[in-house]
Amino acid sequence: MRRQVVLITILAILIGLTVWITSLDKIGIYDVFSWSDLLSDARAHLKMVLIAEVIATSIAVPLAILVTRPGLKRLATPVIFGANVGQTLPSLAVIAIMAPLLGFGLQSAIVALCIYGLLPILRNSYAGINNIEPAIIEAGRGMGMTIGQIARKIELPLALPVIMAGIRISTVITVGTAELAVLVGGKGLGRITFTGVLARQPLLILQGAAPTAAMAIILGFILERIEKWMTPRGLQLKAGIS
């Protein structure tokens, strides 16, 4: 409960700052971005994040299922290591590398965001599936279930809360990283933030950064609720989730 109060307070401050700054006519000699600019950039920012997360999830979850198969478990370490390398690189470097490879534009930004957001989903999906009790899998086999049925009807449902936790972490990371997409021709709230940086105007920086932080908090909260909803009641009581 206390955590929720803190999050709501921070969210109210961020939204209040955004409304106040956007209501100003000028900051020094610079015009403040209008509401239409702010909403348009916020929509573009959210679109980039959602597209990147859908692609990253559609890659990471099947890949995690693949490397947890009995004959392919030896591939788990190099696959996760490869994803780890993508996130170990500075986010600016990942995005900058995409520009000469794919050209400037939305596609470069989305590919870079996918690479950067892939690891949390892959790692959690692998852990969620790999840590299922072997006895449960054996029970499924004993009932005559095929490998595909076991994956679809046993492993994925049991691992889903852990997978959702990975998607939530990845989404929050991607919202912040998407600010840099403007450097390779992408759109989003980074356009406002970097305008403030170039103008050396803290309030202009906040006009882009505050709604970005608010978006991360809101998406994180929504995905956390979904994660809780997908967690069986028995596991919630065992973990002490309220």
N, C-alpha and C positions, 0 to 999 in steps of 0.2 A: 504493500500500500504506500509506504514511504517513497519507494522508488517511483511509483506512478505520479505521486505529487511533485517530485523533483522534475520528472520529464515534462509534465504539464506546465510547470512554472517556467522551465527553460523554453518550451515551445511558445508560450505566451510572450516571453521576452523577445524571441526571434521574430515572431509575427508582428509584435508591436513596433520593433525597430524597422522592419520592412515597410509597414504602413506609414510610419512617421517620415522616413527618408523619402519615400515615393511621393508623399504629399508636399514636399518642398519644391520650389520652382527651380532654384539653382543652388549649387554648392561651389562657392567661389565664382569662377568664371565659367564653370561647366554646367550644362543642363542635366537635370536628373532624368533618368530613364522613366518613361511614362508607364502607366498601368498596363497598357496594351503591349508594350515592349516586354515588361516583366512577365506577364502571363504567357506571351508567345514563347519567350525563352524558357520558362518553366515547363511548358508543354513539350518543347523540343528536348529539354534535359530529361524529362520523365520518359519520353519515347525512346531515347538512346539507352537509358538504363533498362527499361523493360525488354527491348529487343535483345540487348546484350545478355540479360539474365535468362531469357527463354532459350537462346542459342547455347549458352554455357551449360544450362541444366540439361538440355537435350543431348549434349556431348558427354557431360560428366557422369550422369546417372547410368546410362548404358555401358560406359567404359568401366565404371565401378562394378557393375554386375559381371562384366566380362572377366575382369581380373580376379574375381572371387570364385570363378569356376575351378573345380579341382585340378584340371590339367593346365590352367593358365595362371595359377597363383604366383609363379615365379616372376611374372611380368608386373606384379603390383608395385614393387620397389622402383623399377626404372620409370614406370608411368607416373607415379606420384612425385618422384624426383623431378621429372620433366616439368610437371605442372608447378612444382615448387620453384623451379628456376624462373618461370614466367613471372611469379609474384615477387621473387627476390630482387629482380631488376627494378630500378626506380620507375615509378609509373610514367614520369615524363619521358624516360628513355624508351619504354615500350611504345608509347604513343608516337614519339618522334620517328622510331624505326619504321612504323607502318606507312608514314607519308611517302618516302621514296619507293616503297614496295608496291603500294596500292594507289598512290596518288592522294591528293588532298581532297577531303570530303567526308561525308557521313560514314562510308564504308570503312575507312581507315580507323575512325574513332571507335566504331562498334567492334571491329576485330580486336583492337587493342584492349577494349574494356572486357571482352570475352576472355582473352588470355589472362588478364589481371584478376578476373573474378572466378576463374575456373577452379582454383585450388581448394577453397573452402567447401565447395559443393562436392568435388571429387573425394576429398579427404573424409568428409562426414558420411558420404554415401558408402564409401568403402568400409569405414568403421562400423556403420550401422548394419550393413549386410554381413560383414565378416564376424561380428560379435554375437550373432544369433546362436542360441544353444544348438549344438549339433543334434541333440535328441529330438528337437522339433523337426529338423530336416529329415531325420531318419523316420520319424512318424509319418511324414508326408510320403516318403518313398514306400513305406510299408502299406500305405493306403492305395498304392498304385499310381501316384501322381507322377507326371513326367517332369523333366528338368524345367521346362517352360512354365508348367503349372505351379511348381514349387516357387520359382522366382516371382511369378505374378500374384499368387494367392497366399504365400507365406512370407517370403523374404521382404518384398517391397512393402507390404502393409506394416510389418513389424519395424522395418527400418525407416519408415516415413517420417516420424517425428525428428529423428536425427538428421535426415536429409533436409527437412524443412529448416532446421537450425543452421545448416550450412548455406542454404539459399538466403536466409535472413542475413547472415554475416556477410556473404558475398554482395548482396544488394546494398547494404549500408556502405561497404567499401567502394562499390561502383558509383554510387551517387556522388561521393567526394571526388573520385578519380575523373568522373565525367566533366568536371570543371576544366580539365586540361584539354578537352577535345577541341576547344576553339583554336588551339595552336596548329591543328592539322585540318582546319576548315570545317569542323563540326559546329553545331549550334548548341545553345544551352545557356545556363546562367553564368558560365565562365566568361561569356562575352562582356557581361556587366562587371564582373569581378576584375578581369584583366584591364578593362577600361579604367577602373579606379586605380589599379596598380600603376598603369602608365601615366595617369594624371596625378598620382601621388595624393589621392583624396581618400582618406579612411572611410568616410561615409559612403562614397560610391562603391568601395570594396565591400562594405557591409551590405549594400543593396543587393549584391549578387551572392555574397557568402551566407547571409542570414537565411534567405529562403532555401538555399541548398542544404544547410544544416537542418532546417525545419522539415524538408522533404525526407531526409535520412531518418529523422526521428519518427515521422509519421509512417513511413514504409516499414521501418523496423518494428514499430508497435503492431501494425496490421499483421505482419508475418509472424510475430510472436504469438498473437491471438490464434492465428491459423495453426501454428505449431502446437499450441496447448490443446486446441480442439481435436487435433489428430492424435494426440497422446492418449492411450487408453487410461481410463480412470484409475485402474490398479497401479499403473506405473506412476501416475501423478501423486497418489497417496504415498507410494514408496519413496519417491523423490522429495516429498514435502512441498509440491507445487500448489500454490493457493489460487 
